[in-house]
C-alpha cells in the first residue's frame, strides 16, 4: 500500500497528520509541494476528484494575497495555474492512497480511510 502525504513541512496541520501516521506505524512518502511542484496533470486530476472548493484553501495567506480579479475568475484552468504558482494555496495535507484522495486532516477520516 503506497501512501503519499503532500504538503509543506512547517504547516501545523501537516505536522499533526504526519505524527498521526508515525504514531500508527504507517509507512508513507512525504512530498513537499514547495520543493517539488505538482505536475499539471496531477492537479487537474485532483480538481476533478475533489473540486476547487475542497482543494483551494480560501482561508490561507496565499488566497488573501491574490488579486480580486484572480479570485473572481477562478475556474479549473485558473485554479491549476494558481496552484502551480502558489503551492501553499492548496489545502493541506493531501493524503493519496492509490486512487483515494483525502484533503485536510481529520483523524477519524484518516482512520477510516486507512482501515485503523
Order of alpha helices (4+ residues) and beta strands (2+ residues): beta-alpha-beta-alpha-alpha-alpha-alpha-alpha-beta-beta-alpha
